[in-house]
Amino acid sequence: MADEVRVRFAPSPTGNLHVGGARTALFNWLYARKVGGKFILRVEDTDQGRSTLDSVLGILKGMQWLGLDWDEGPEVPGDYGPYFQSERLDHYRGYADQLMEKQLVYPCFCTPEEIARIKDEQVAAGNDPNYDGRCGCLSQDQVSKMLGSGMDYTIRFRTPDTGETILYDQIRGKVVFRNDLLEDFVIRKSDGMPTYNFAVVVDDALMNITHVIRGDDHISNTPRHILLYQALGFKLPKFFHLPMILGSDKLRLSKRHGAVSVHEFDKMGILPDAMLNYLALLGWSLDGKTEFFTRKQLIKAFSLKRVGSNPAVFDPAKLNWLNASHFMKLSVHDKVEGVYDIMYAEGMDVPDLDEDLAHQMGKIIKLYGKRIKNFPEGAWTLKPFFETYPEYLTAAVTEHLTDEPAARLQVIADRIETMEVFCAEEVEDVVREQAQEEGVEAATIIHALRVALLGCSVSPDVFKLCELMGRELVLIRIRGRQWSSDGHGLKTEI
């Protein structure tokens, strides 16, 4: 019987959850859900100087927003905890002692300044800037004396001087590392905390991680990990190194490319399912053609065999297109609630959301249809329906609301006021009759009416807008403004 698949996402809490980490988490989560395995969340917080509780909470919040639920980890107890590295120090000490007994590690008393000088000397000699292993040549008496004097020290792993360490990566194939180019690396820092390279191996082994799926920036660390697995007698997992994510300038994605924290995308109106959909396409493809996936479709279609090795380029335009596609799939009820939440959060003057208001907002959202691509757009689109006057665009007023069109609207307003039934069809009849009587194109009046109602020159059917606004608000918009002769300087009538 095959071992249960166990994968993990192990972020360092030194900031929020960013695109690269979210993509790594997603690929692990998708694989676990596809094969019925376990997805573990582990917090690698041994860098006490940079790790913060706010970052931990930010990462958890980002995972929860994306809907990447974990089977074991913070707030979800399991048999392999604790799931914070800072709470697992006894494990690391025990395995460091084992390596010390086997003489596979040694204490290094070199200060950071000495290390820097040694590496500078190596570079000057035409070598790689590696530590030269000098403390590994100290006698036992010298080591005992230095330890007895209370000198600070790290613990370094003795890398082999000859041979090769081979990584069989499931995405990139065979990768060979010359051992003589690997320096003796630190597994325990002078403050007693384990380094990343040591802690990740111990944790992955003790948590029975079967597949290590992570970014390709970890490839250079992997030979060290393999040496540690072998030294400790642990079974190697399968390694999958995901392709890097580039910005539009073909450089590695970073803050210079804009909002790369998932929290920022949330604020921009990106839906969690759209974000998941797009992240999945950064390095993976089903058939090279299909781009829209629901969450369930992603789980069904996902395969690590279809993850490529070429860098993926982050394309905000494609993300926005996918987001609009997912937004269109939402029910009117969900759109209303999301739009209302934005309006309320932005301090827009909206009443409490009751059944009548939800119905009214739903009709407006249906009318605008594909013009509304996300919740923030929806909020700003509906905003004019809850104000006495909208914000008028000067260019629109200048083009469509000069003296003559404005005067025609006053006649239209008088006729609207006396209508027995106020509805879209009746308003349209009035406008077209007025145009015919004056011998002008109906579009002239329609454009003027649209600008008077919304302050802009683009909208859905203006007559249906009138019906949704109601007679009272339509009359206020037409009559409540005095349009100057040059189309500028809008002012309230006195």
Secondary structure, 3 states (H helix, E strand, C coil): CCCCCEEEECCCCCCCCEHHHHHHHHHHHHHHHHHCCEEEECECCCCCCCCCHHHHHHHHHHHHHHCCCCCEECCECCCCCCCEHHHCHHHHHHHHHHHHHCCCEEEECCCHHHHHHHHHHHHHCCCCCCCCCHHHHCCHHHHHHHHHCCCCCEEEECCCCCCEEEEEECCCEEEEEEHHHCCCCEEECCCCCECHHHHHHHHHHHCCCCEEEEEHHHHHHHHHHHHHHHHHCCCCCEEEEECCEECCCCCECCHHHCCCEHHHHHHCCCCHHHHHHHHHCCCECCCCCCCCCCHHHHHHHCCHHHECCCCEECCHHHHHHHHHHHHHHCCHHHHHHHHHHHHHHCCCCCCCCCHHHHHHHHHHHHHHHHHCCCHHHHHHHHHHHHCCCCCCCHHHHHHHCCHHHHHHHHHHHHHHHCCCCCCHHHHHHHHHHHHHHHCCCHHHHHHHHHHHHHCCCCCCCHHHHHHHHCHHHHHHHHHCEECCCCCCCCEECC
